[in-house]
Amino acid sequence: MNEDINNTNNTSFCASCGIAEIDNVKLKECDDCDLVGYCSDECQRDHKSEHEDACKKRAAELRDKLLFKQPESSHLGDCPICMIPLPLDVRK
């Protein structure tokens, strides 16, 4: 099946069996990569071997993105290297 669960109509499908996400069927996204969705734990287990390589790659990309994300400074006097607040008094 296609690794992308979204089509042009924004309808999601189970990556294993292809059932569409409708009112009584809610898909659970892959915990590691969020690339695919599954209608049941059984479908997730059945599709694991096909999804494993793409999942590992995407999970690594997400970890790298989070790891190297620049923190938003909430304090104007934060050290840009260690993010420890610096004294605001410039005479010190």
Secondary structure per residue as TSV (DSSP state, phi and psi in degrees):
chain	resnum	aa	ss	phi	psi
A	1	M	-	360.0	166.4
A	2	N	-	-71.2	135.6
A	3	E	S	-71.7	-16.2
A	4	D	-	-96.4	121.4
A	5	I	-	-84.9	-6.5
A	6	N	B	-106.4	132.0
A	7	N	-	-106.4	-169.7
A	8	T	T	-67.8	-19.2
A	9	N	T	-93.6	7.4
A	10	N	-	59.6	29.4
A	11	T	-	-97.4	133.4
A	12	S	B	-98.2	149.6
A	13	F	B	-130.8	148.1
A	14	C	B	-64.2	130.5
A	15	A	T	-68.9	-19.2
A	16	S	T	-94.8	-56.3
A	17	C	T	-101.3	-15.2
A	18	G	-	86.1	5.6
A	19	I	-	-66.4	139.5
A	20	A	B	-79.4	146.6
A	21	E	-	-77.4	114.7
A	22	I	B	-130.1	-173.3
A	23	D	T	-50.1	-45.7
A	24	N	T	-94.1	-1.0
A	25	V	B	-122.3	114.2
A	26	K	-	-109.0	130.1
A	27	L	-	-90.3	140.7
A	28	K	E	-101.4	123.6
A	29	E	E	-72.5	154.3
A	30	C	-	-58.6	130.3
A	31	D	T	-64.3	-30.7
A	32	D	T	-88.4	-37.5
A	33	C	T	-122.6	-19.1
A	34	D	-	58.9	21.6
A	35	L	S	-84.7	-32.9
A	36	V	-	-130.2	162.2
A	37	G	E	-126.8	156.2
A	38	Y	E	-133.6	144.7
A	39	C	S	-82.8	-19.3
A	40	S	S	-154.3	164.5
A	41	D	H	-64.3	-34.3
A	42	E	H	-62.7	-44.3
A	43	C	H	-63.5	-37.8
A	44	Q	H	-63.9	-43.5
A	45	R	H	-64.0	-42.2
A	46	D	H	-64.4	-33.0
A	47	H	H	-92.5	-6.6
A	48	K	H	-54.8	-44.3
A	49	S	H	-64.9	-34.4
A	50	E	H	-76.6	-29.6
A	51	H	H	-94.7	-16.8
A	52	E	H	-56.6	-46.7
A	53	D	H	-65.5	-47.0
A	54	A	H	-64.4	-36.5
A	55	C	H	-65.0	-46.8
A	56	K	H	-61.6	-42.0
A	57	K	H	-63.2	-48.1
A	58	R	H	-67.0	-39.2
A	59	A	H	-62.5	-39.6
A	60	A	H	-64.8	-40.7
A	61	E	H	-61.9	-41.5
A	62	L	H	-66.4	-39.9
A	63	R	H	-64.4	-43.1
A	64	D	H	-62.8	-42.2
A	65	K	H	-61.3	-43.7
A	66	L	H	-68.3	-41.3
A	67	L	H	-64.4	-40.5
A	68	F	T	-99.1	9.3
A	69	K	-	-68.6	132.6
A	70	Q	-	-74.4	128.1
A	71	P	-	-69.3	147.3
A	72	E	-	-83.4	126.0
A	73	S	-	-79.6	126.8
A	74	S	S	-99.3	-2.9
A	75	H	S	-130.3	127.2
A	76	L	T	-65.2	-21.4
A	77	G	T	-102.1	22.0
A	78	D	B	-71.5	141.3
A	79	C	-	-68.3	127.5
A	80	P	T	-68.0	-14.1
A	81	I	T	-93.8	-52.8
A	82	C	T	-106.7	-5.4
A	83	M	-	64.5	19.8
A	84	I	-	-83.7	133.8
A	85	P	B	-61.8	133.1
A	86	L	-	-92.7	154.2
A	87	P	-	-62.9	138.9
A	88	L	S	-80.0	-18.6
A	89	D	-	-76.8	110.7
A	90	V	T	-73.6	-12.7
A	91	R	T	-77.6	-13.9
A	92	K	-	-91.7	360.0
